């Protein structure tokens, strides 16, 4: 006879937080209603340790360190609720499914991620006989609240934004963090299939790694460390006059701790939700007044949503060589691509940006546009190689935003201008006229 389920399993993905966690709350309610224990797991997929088709490791050291710190912070928070975070290494269809069977769980709750690989992971669990409840919780706006069906998403961002704003649409209120959770199952953790121990061991995160002294986001220092605690502290620190008010004027700067919001690393790991950020931003506007700077922060959060909704609309097509366009398969020149990765193209502003990226795992949005444009339009290399390099290097890698931005630059996405080509000489004159940024990295 089949074993009666005694555990509900919650799978943390890119939602490593307790505040505004609908999926976790649903899992806890399910466990309570069925008198079950609640097992909380995080899976590091073995594919992240593989070498890409372009010849480099898929997940680099910067993101490994940041995610490891994020997991440690989450584990600490869960301990105050009498829970623990179980770290697994393997694949969803093996390690996670085997773990579920080991604790007599037949039901899994997790965040819904619309990217192809993440969808395949969920399908692998279902193929293994598990019931999986996915909950959409990464965007500012809910797909169901849009003034159109997501299948009819406008193919130009400006049209999307205008329809959102003309409808007066605002995000739902974020949910508070749970004050209690069902207890974990009585099982020795080391007996669980795929058990990996601590975050450093799980992610092979380099020990003793320190932030680069010139980094725009020194992720090993306390104020930039991974985790919900640092995310919420930084949110309040940035939302202090005059920084939000100046955002529109400073957002294209290549350097500076307060020239940008720097929310992206914590958003990427889900240590803070977009809705939590919006509430804090809206409160700031009520206290200090709305202006172009605060509006532009909302504008950027809408761009992030747009790239997520594009994944709901187009899915795997966003990962094809042609993207959403009718353009031919892109060319690729491996030696030129390697020079770009190494910051050895001979174009100073591009080389500075690429060296900053490798040294720190971070670079400004403006610099990302400059170097991406140079790879695609000047070196005539495959945009997918550039997207893969960003995935490997960026501490704030986000699958939807990364794919969307590279498609946009290459003219294979939804840009009505069919691509964005940046003149590196003009960009250097506009954004580094004294050459200070280039001096730091060259």
Secondary structure, DSSP 8 states (H G I E B T S, - for coil): ------EEEEEESS---STT-HHHHHHHHHHHHTT-EEEEEEEEEGGGGSB-TTSSBSS-HHHHHHHHHHHHHHHHHHHTTT---EEEEE-IIIIIHHHHHHTTEEEEEEE---SHHHHHHHHHHHHTT-EEEEE--SSSS-GGGSSS-GGG--SSHHHHHHHHHHTT----------S------S--GGGSTTB--SHHHHHT--TT----TT-SS-TTSGGG-SSHHHHHHHHHHHSSTTTGGGHHHHTT-SS-SSSS---HHHHHHTSS-HHHHHHHHHHHHHHH---HHHHHHHHHHHHHHHHHHHHHHHGGGGGSTTTTS--------HHHHHHHHHT-SS-HHHHHHHHHHHHHS---HHHHHHHHHIIIIIS---HHHHHHHHHHH-TT--HHHHHHHHHHHHTSSS-TTS-----HHHHHHHH-TT-HHHHHH-
